[in-house]
Amino acid sequence: MVAFVAGLAFSAKAGNWPSWRGDVAGSGIVRGEKIPLEWGTKKNVRWRVPLPDRGNSSPIVWGDKVFITQATDSDKRRTVMCFDKRTGE
């Protein structure tokens, strides 16, 4: 599986993305940034990273980190993965 993170990796100026649809109100609106309107496997994607299994939540952006949750089929565990917002490491 692969996670695509691009529009979510906007600058700190846009603030944190703490929940599904972004802000605490769930508006889905990003203020102060122009985000891409077109996406592709290589277009407007800042980085990609293989995941052990399917993700099952909206990515969370907090500061310079991106958090992704997933549940693995093999051992039936839920995990949280954390990535650097700029590099995906």
C-alpha positions as CSV (number, residue, x, y, z in Angstrom):
1,M,0.0,0.0,0.0
2,V,1.1,3.5,-0.6
3,A,0.2,6.8,1.2
4,F,0.1,9.9,-1.0
5,V,0.7,13.1,0.9
6,A,0.9,16.4,-1.0
7,G,-1.9,18.9,-0.3
8,L,-1.7,17.9,3.3
9,A,2.0,18.9,3.4
10,F,1.4,22.6,3.1
11,S,3.4,25.1,5.0
12,A,3.0,25.8,8.7
13,K,1.3,29.1,7.7
14,A,-1.8,27.1,6.9
15,G,-1.8,25.6,10.4
16,N,-2.4,22.1,11.7
17,W,-4.8,19.6,10.2
18,P,-5.9,17.9,13.4
19,S,-8.9,15.8,12.2
20,W,-10.9,14.6,9.3
21,R,-11.7,17.5,7.0
22,G,-9.0,19.6,8.6
23,D,-9.8,22.2,11.2
24,V,-11.6,21.4,14.4
25,A,-14.9,22.6,12.9
26,G,-14.6,20.0,10.1
27,S,-15.0,22.7,7.4
28,G,-12.4,21.1,5.1
29,I,-11.2,24.6,4.2
30,V,-7.5,25.5,4.0
31,R,-6.9,29.2,4.5
32,G,-3.9,31.2,3.3
33,E,-2.7,28.5,0.8
34,K,-3.3,27.7,-2.8
35,I,-3.7,23.9,-3.0
36,P,-3.5,21.8,-6.2
37,L,-6.8,21.1,-8.0
38,E,-5.3,18.3,-10.1
39,W,-3.6,15.1,-8.8
40,G,-1.9,12.1,-10.3
41,T,0.6,9.4,-9.3
42,K,3.4,11.9,-9.8
43,K,1.6,15.2,-10.2
44,N,1.4,17.4,-7.1
45,V,2.7,14.6,-4.8
46,R,5.4,15.7,-2.5
47,W,6.3,12.2,-1.3
48,R,5.1,8.6,-1.1
49,V,5.8,5.9,1.4
50,P,4.9,2.2,1.4
51,L,2.7,1.2,4.3
52,P,2.5,-2.4,5.8
53,D,-1.3,-2.4,5.3
54,R,-4.2,-0.2,4.4
55,G,-4.6,3.1,6.2
56,N,-7.9,3.7,7.9
57,S,-8.2,7.3,8.8
58,S,-7.6,10.8,7.5
59,P,-4.0,11.8,7.8
60,I,-3.3,14.2,10.6
61,V,-0.8,17.1,10.2
62,W,0.6,18.6,13.4
63,G,3.6,20.9,13.2
64,D,6.2,19.2,11.0
65,K,4.7,15.7,11.3
66,V,2.1,13.7,9.4
67,F,0.3,10.9,11.3
68,I,-1.4,7.9,9.7
69,T,-3.3,5.1,11.4
70,Q,-3.8,1.6,10.1
71,A,-4.9,-1.9,11.1
72,T,-2.8,-4.8,10.0
73,D,-4.6,-8.0,8.8
74,S,-1.7,-10.3,9.8
75,D,-1.7,-9.6,13.5
76,K,-4.9,-7.7,13.9
77,R,-3.2,-4.7,15.5
78,R,-3.8,-1.0,15.0
79,T,-0.8,1.2,14.6
80,V,0.1,4.9,14.3
81,M,2.9,5.9,11.9
82,C,4.6,9.3,12.0
83,F,6.4,10.9,9.1
84,D,8.3,14.1,8.5
85,K,6.0,16.5,6.6
86,R,8.7,17.6,4.2
87,T,10.6,14.4,3.4
88,G,8.2,11.5,4.3
89,E,10.9,9.9,6.4
